[in-house]
Amino acid sequence: MRMMMKLQLDTEAASRAIADGSLPQLMQDTLERLRPEAAYFGPEDGVRTAFIVFDLEDPSRIPSISEPLFAKVRARIQMFPVMDREDLQKGLQQVAG
């Protein structure tokens, strides 16, 4: 299922991870694990934020995705299903039909 993960990094923890050089590796490991369709990074509400779209084949993967982020940068994580344009069109056709 296509999922959007909104990842917000705790400012103090992320600043420490930047200073000690561990944040780039954490993000690389996360992105390699997710193999995202898209990933965007920037500030939201004054917090370092990532929006990552990926395929969640099995919900049992959620701990392996989220736990390193919780532990290393005290991340706030939200995950929710999303559709692309084609998915939306297909879904709306099913409603209309």
Buried (B, 14 or more C-beta within 10 A) or exposed (E): EEBBBBBBBBEEBBBBBBEEEEBEEBBEEBBEEBEBBEBEEEEEEEEBBBBBBBEBEEEEEBEEBBEBBBEBBBBBBEBEEBEEEEEEEEEEEEEEE
